[in-house]
Amino acid sequence: MKIGELIDEFERWANPVWQEKWDNCGWQIEPGILEQTAQVLVCLTPTLAVMAEAIALQEQGTPVNLIFAHHPLIFGSLKSVQTGNAIGDMVRLSFMHQIGVYSAHTNFDQVTDGTADVLAQLLDLQDAQPVEPTQDGLGYGRVGHLNPVLTLQQLLDKIQLALQPPDLLVSPTADRQQQIERVAVLGGSGASYIAAVSQTGAQVYLTSDCKFHQFQESRDRNLILIDAGHYATERPACARLVEKLTAMGAEWTQLSHADEDFRVFLTSNS
């Protein structure tokens, strides 16, 4: 399948038109590769490290020609493209090595098997529905039931096993043995959905990038907030993208090994 055909097929599933007004889904760099056979490297964030990985794969005989990312490369008001700037260097290397960069962000967040749906599946949530519906059963976040019911400690253990986060931030609670039946999830920065989650009957909300006062707000709403980190809550959906793109017809697809969390958690003994 050609790259142009693959992108058309993907956009029939997760239309960039659904993106938020502040977002930038779709082609970030398209260096004239639409007629080439799709050889795709999937990542969470399109960085120079991922571009270097794609170039190395080319040199090893795998003709990678597309970096397919969740996060946009170009975000906000780009005023110039210069050598020595990360985006400028990405553009230069993209055209030099014929490797395009495409991003599926808030459109991918909403769909079945998108970022939130994958989290719900990893936690075995039953009858999961969007926290904030957008259209035709799609939307942001998912909320559903645990069956069987777990204690809070068992749920934390399940999250640790499923996501392998470097650390977990959790609302303080006196009883880790309390029974948890209803859970909400949203991959990436989900603090702005705390109020919406509190209206779903969820006892626990798993997301990331939460601040001090957002933990306070959750406590005031009788909601246990769990922050597992941006990378850990969205990286599993990238693995699902590999499966999706392969099923859609990409000749070669692989999950990046150079994707980065950008954060290191130090213990008191480090």
N, C-alpha and C positions, 0 to 999 in steps of 0.2 A: 504493500500500500504506500502511495506517495504521501509526503508530509501534508500537503494541502488537503488531501482526502481525509487523512487522520484528524486534522484539526476540524474539518467540517463535521465529521462524525461526532467528535467530542462536543462540539458546540450545539449539536442537536440534543445532547444529553444535559449539558450544563452551559446554558446560553449566557454569554458575556453581557447581554442586555440586562440580566438580572442583577448585575453588580450594583453596589451602593454608589452614590454620586461622587463620593470622595475617593473611590477605588480606581484601579487601573488594571483591569483584566485584559487578557488577549496578548497579541504580539507585543513584545518589548523590543526585540531586534529580529528582523527578518532579512537575512543577507542574500536573498534570491535562491532559496532552497525548496520552494514549494513542490517542484517536480521531482525531487530526489526521494528515494525509498526511505521510509521512516526508520531511523535508528536513534532511540530515545534514552537519554539519561534523566531520571526523575529525581527531584530534590525538593526540600522544603524551601530553601532560600538560595537564589542564584547568586553565588559569590565567585570571586576569582579562584578560590580553591576548587570549586566545582568545575569551572571552566578549565582549569589546569588538569583536572581528572579526565574531562572529555577529550582534551588534546592528547593526553597520554594514551587513552584508549585508541584514538586514531593512529598514533604512532606504533601501537602494538597490533594493529591490523583490524580493529573494530571501527568501522567508519561512522562514528557518532556524529550526527548532524543536528540534533535538537536537544536542548536542555529544557525540560518541562518542569516548571516550578509552581509551588503554591503561592509563595509571596511574590509580589511584583518586584522587578528590578528598578523600574522608574516609578517613583512615588512622590507626589508633591510637585512643586514647580521647578522643573529642570531648566536651568538658564544657559548652560553651556556644556560641551563635551570636550574634555581635554586629557591629554596624556598625563599620567600620574594621578588621575582621579579614578576611583574604582569603576564608576559607570563608563567613563571614557575608555578605560583599558578593556572593559568587557566588550564595548562596541568594536574597538580595534581588533581584538582577538576573534570576535564573532565573524567579522568580514574576512579576516586573514585566513581563518580555518574553516569557514563555511559551517558555523554552528549557530543555529538560531536560538533565541530565548523566548519562551512563551509562558505566561502565568495564568493560572486559574485560582482566583482568590475568593471573594464573597459569593460568586456564582457557585463554586465548588462547595462552599460551606453549607449551602441550602439543600443540596440534592440527596437522594437516596445513595448510600455508600460514600457520602461526603465526610467532611471532618467530624461533625457531631455524630452522624450515624455510625461511623466506625467505632467511636468511643462507646456508644450505647451497646454495640455488638460485643465489644471486648469485655464489657461488664455484664453481659447477658441480660440486659434490660428487656422486659417483656412489654408488648403493646406500646412501644416508644412512639411518641408524638412530638412535633416541634414545640419548643418553648414559646417561640414567637413565629407563628405561621406567616408565610408570604403569599403563596399561591398553590393551589392544587395539591395540598398535602405536604408541600415543601416548606422550609423555613429554617430559622436559626435555633441551634440547640436541640436537645432531645430530652424528654422526661418519660420515665417508665418505671415499672415495678421490678423488684428483685424477687425471684422465685427459685429457690427458697429464700426466705428472709435471712439477712445476715446481721450479726452484731456490727457496730461501727468498727471495731478492731478487725473483724474479718473482712469488711469492705476495704479498709485501708490496706490490708495485706493483699487483697485481690488487685487493687490499683497498683500497688508496688510491683506485683508479679507481672501484670499486663503491660505496664508502661515503662518500667525500669527507670523512674525519674531519679536524678541525683539527690533529691530531697523532696519532702512533702511539707507544705505549710497547712496547718489544720486549725480550725476554730477550737479554742480551749473548751473542754467539756469534762464534767466530773465523772462521766460514766461511759467508758469505751465499750461496755457490754450492752448498751441500749440497742434495741432492735431497730434495724433500718429496712424499710420496705420500699420507699419511693425515692428515686434518685434522678437528678437532672445533670446533664453534661453539656459542655460547649468547649470545643478545642480552641486554643489561642486565647486572646484577650477577651474575657467574658464578663468582666466586672460590671459593665453597663447593663447587664441583663439580670442583676440580682433582684430587682423589684419584680420583674416578670416571672422569674423562677419562684419567688415567694408566693405567687398567686396560683401555682400549679399543684400545691400540696406536697412538693418535694421536701424531704427532711434534710437532704444532703445535696450540695451543688459542687461538682467537679469542673474546674476551669483553670485559668492561669492569669498571671500578671496582676494580681490583686494587691492593693495597698492596705496600710494599717486601718484607715477609716472604713474601708470596704469590708474588712473583717468585723469591725464594730457594727456596721449597718446590718450585716448578715446575722450577727448575734441578736440585734434588736428585732429582727424579723423571725427569730426562732429557726434559723437556717444554719446548718453546719457547712462551712465553706472549706473546700479543699483545693489548694493551689499546687498543681503538680508540675508547673513550668510550661512555658510556651512550646518548646521543642518536643517535650515528652507527650503533650496532648495532641500535637498535629503530625508528628512524624509517622504514626501508624497509618494515617490516611494517605500518605505518600506511597507507602507500600501497597495500599489498595489501588492507587493510581497505576502502578506497574501492571497489576492484573487487568485493570480496565483497558489500558492502552493496548496490551497484548491481545485481549479479546476483540478489540475494535479493528485489529489488523496490522499493528506495528510489527515490522520484521524482527526487530531486536529491541528489548526494553530492559533496563536495569535500574535498581535503586542506587543512588549515589552513596559512596563510602566516604566522601569528603564533606558531607553536610555537617554543619557545626552548631553546637548549642550556644556558643559565645559566652558561657558562664561556667565558672568552676566553683564548686562548693567546698569550702575548707572546714575540716573538723577542728576542734579546739587543740588537737595534738599536731595539726599540720604545720 
